[in-house]
Amino acid sequence: MSVPLAGDHGPTCRAAPQFAAPYQTNRRSAFIIISIALLIVVAGFAFSGVLFVRYAGKFTRMDRSHESLSQEGAPGDVLHTVYTNPAYGVTLTLPGAWVPSKHPTPYLCHLVAFTRFNAVLEADFPVLTPSVDSDASLVAKRYEMNQGWTLKGEESTSVSGFPAHVLHLTTSRGADVDLMMVKKWPIIYALSVAGPSADSEHWKMVRDALAQSISLK
C-alpha cells in the first residue's frame, strides 16, 4: 500500500468545460426553430397553391347557370337593376335601367346604361396579397402607367362587413372611372363604372349608390 507523500493530495479530477452543454442546447433550439419556420413556409406555399388551383378553375370557367338580371320599377321608370349570381355569392344593384353588353365578356357581368356608361363586375384572386389597400394601390399604378389615367381620389370603406377600397380616376379623353374593390379573402370582387366626365347627373346617381351596390354572402 502506498502512502501519499507530504503535499500530495492524490489524483486530481478536472471537470469538463461547462460551455459545451449550453452551446449544444442553443444549436438544437436554433435547428428546431429553423425547421418549424421552413415547415410554415412550405405549408403556406402549398396552401396558396391549392387555393390558386381551386379558384383559377372556378373563375376561369364562369358558372352562369343560375345568374339572373332583373329591373325594379315601372317599365318607363326603372329604379334599380339587380344582377345576382348565387354560384359566387354576389349581388350587384345599380340605379336606373342597365342591360347586358352585346359583346361577350369574360367577367361576372358587363352592363351598359345611359348610352355611354359601362359597369363591369369581375373577380380576381391575388392569394398572397395582404390587404385590399395594397391591391388598390397596385391597380391605381397600373391605370396610371399603362392606360394614362390620373388618380383624383380614393377612400377606404367596407361592404357586407368586408374591407373595401374605392378609386376615382379620370383621363384627358373626357372619361371617368370609379372602381370599388372588395376583399373577401382570397377573392377580390371589383366593380368598375366608366362614363363621360361631363355627365354629372348620371355620375351622381352612380356614386351615391356605389357603396351599397355590391352584396356578398
C-alpha positions in Angstrom: 0.0 0.0 0.0 1.5 3.3 -1.0 1.3 6.3 1.3 0.9 9.8 -0.2 3.9 12.0 0.3 3.6 15.2 2.1 1.8 17.8 -0.1 0.4 15.0 -2.4 -3.3 15.2 -2.3 -3.9 12.3 -4.6 -5.4 12.2 -8.1 -6.8 15.5 -9.3 -10.3 15.4 -11.0 -10.8 18.0 -13.7 -14.4 19.0 -14.5 -15.4 19.1 -18.2 -15.7 22.6 -19.6 -19.2 23.9 -18.9 -19.6 25.9 -22.2 -20.2 22.8 -24.3 -23.7 22.0 -23.0 -25.2 25.4 -23.5 -23.7 25.6 -27.0 -25.2 22.3 -27.9 -28.6 23.3 -26.5 -28.5 26.6 -28.4 -27.7 24.7 -31.7 -30.6 22.3 -31.0 -33.0 25.1 -30.3 -31.9 27.0 -33.5 -32.3 23.9 -35.6 -35.9 23.3 -34.2 -36.8 27.0 -34.8 -35.5 26.9 -38.4 -37.2 23.6 -39.1 -40.6 25.0 -37.8 -40.1 28.1 -39.9 -39.4 26.1 -43.0 -42.5 23.9 -42.4 -44.6 27.0 -42.0 -43.3 28.5 -45.3 -43.7 25.2 -47.2 -47.3 24.8 -45.8 -48.1 28.4 -46.8 -46.9 27.8 -50.4 -48.8 24.6 -50.5 -52.0 26.2 -49.2 -51.6 29.1 -51.6 -51.1 26.6 -54.5 -54.3 24.7 -53.5 -56.2 28.0 -53.4 -54.9 29.1 -56.7 -55.8 25.9 -58.5 -59.3 25.9 -56.9 -60.1 29.5 -57.7 -58.4 29.6 -61.0 -60.7 26.8 -62.2 -63.7 28.4 -60.6 -63.2 31.8 -62.2 -61.8 30.7 -65.5 -65.0 28.9 -66.4 -67.7 31.2 -65.2 -70.7 29.5 -63.8 -73.7 31.4 -65.3 -76.2 28.6 -64.8 -78.1 30.4 -62.1 -77.3 34.0 -62.7 -80.2 36.5 -63.1 -80.8 40.1 -64.1 -84.0 42.0 -63.2 -85.3 45.5 -63.1 -87.3 47.0 -60.3 -89.9 49.7 -61.0 -92.2 50.7 -63.8 -91.2 50.0 -67.4 -90.7 53.7 -68.1 -89.2 54.5 -64.7 -86.8 51.7 -63.7 -85.4 52.4 -60.2 -82.8 49.7 -59.9 -81.2 46.9 -61.9 -80.2 43.8 -59.9 -77.7 41.2 -61.1 -77.4 38.0 -59.0 -75.0 35.1 -59.3 -75.5 32.6 -56.4 -72.5 30.5 -57.5 -70.2 33.3 -56.4 -72.4 34.7 -53.6 -72.6 38.1 -55.2 -75.4 40.5 -55.9 -75.0 43.8 -57.8 -77.5 46.6 -57.6 -77.2 49.7 -59.8 -79.5 52.7 -60.1 -81.5 53.0 -63.3 -82.0 50.7 -66.2 -79.0 48.6 -67.2 -78.8 45.9 -69.9 -76.2 43.3 -70.7 -73.4 44.3 -73.1 -73.9 42.9 -76.6 -70.2 41.8 -76.6 -69.2 38.5 -75.0 -67.5 39.1 -71.6 -65.0 37.1 -69.5 -66.2 38.9 -66.4 -69.0 38.0 -64.0 -71.2 40.6 -65.8 -70.8 43.6 -68.1 -73.8 46.0 -68.2 -74.4 49.2 -70.1 -76.7 52.2 -69.4 -77.3 55.9 -70.1 -75.9 55.4 -73.6 -72.3 55.6 -72.7 -71.9 54.1 -69.2 -70.4 50.7 -68.7 -70.3 48.7 -65.5 -68.1 45.6 -65.2 -68.1 43.2 -62.2 -65.1 40.9 -62.1 -63.3 38.7 -59.6 -59.6 38.1 -59.1 -57.6 36.1 -56.5 -54.2 37.6 -55.6 -53.8 34.9 -52.9 -50.8 36.3 -51.1 -51.8 40.0 -51.2 -52.2 41.1 -47.5 -54.9 43.8 -47.8 -57.4 45.4 -50.2 -55.5 48.7 -49.9 -52.4 47.0 -51.3 -54.4 45.7 -54.2 -56.0 49.1 -54.8 -52.6 50.7 -54.9 -51.3 48.3 -57.5 -54.4 48.7 -59.6 -54.1 52.5 -59.4 -50.5 52.4 -60.6 -51.5 50.0 -63.4 -54.1 52.5 -64.6 -51.7 55.4 -64.4 -48.7 53.8 -66.1 -50.4 51.6 -68.8 -53.6 53.4 -69.6 -52.9 57.1 -68.9 -55.4 57.6 -66.2 -55.0 60.0 -63.2 -56.0 59.1 -59.7 -58.1 62.0 -58.4 -59.3 60.5 -55.1 -59.6 57.3 -53.1 -61.2 56.1 -49.9 -61.4 53.1 -47.6 -64.8 51.6 -46.7 -66.5 48.3 -46.0 -69.0 46.2 -48.0 -71.1 43.4 -46.3 -68.6 43.5 -43.5 -65.6 43.0 -45.8 -62.8 45.7 -46.3 -63.2 47.7 -49.5 -61.4 50.5 -51.3 -62.7 53.0 -53.8 -60.6 54.6 -56.6 -61.7 57.7 -58.5 -59.8 58.0 -61.8 -60.1 60.4 -64.7 -58.4 60.9 -68.1 -57.8 63.8 -70.5 -60.0 61.9 -73.0 -63.1 63.1 -71.1 -63.9 59.9 -69.2 -64.1 58.9 -65.6 -63.8 55.5 -63.9 -64.9 54.7 -60.4 -63.5 51.4 -59.2 -64.6 49.7 -56.0 -62.6 46.7 -54.8 -64.0 44.4 -52.0 -61.7 41.8 -50.3 -63.4 38.5 -49.4 -60.1 36.7 -48.9 -58.6 35.3 -51.1 -61.0 36.8 -53.6 -61.2 40.4 -54.8 -64.5 41.5 -56.2 -64.1 44.6 -58.3 -66.8 46.8 -59.8 -65.7 49.4 -62.3 -68.1 52.0 -63.7 -66.9 54.2 -66.6 -68.7 57.1 -68.3 -68.3 60.6 -69.7 -66.8 63.0 -67.2 -69.3 65.7 -68.2 -72.4 63.6 -67.4 -72.7 64.9 -63.9 -76.3 63.8 -63.5 -75.8 60.1 -64.0 -72.4 60.2 -62.2 -74.2 61.5 -59.1 -76.7 58.6 -59.3 -73.9 56.0 -59.6 -71.6 57.5 -56.9 -74.4 57.9 -54.4 -75.3 54.2 -54.8 -71.7 52.8 -55.2 -71.1 51.9 -51.5 -74.3 49.8 -51.5 -74.0 48.4 -55.0 -72.3 45.1 -54.0 -73.6 42.5 -51.6 -71.6 39.4 -50.7 -72.5 36.2 -48.9 
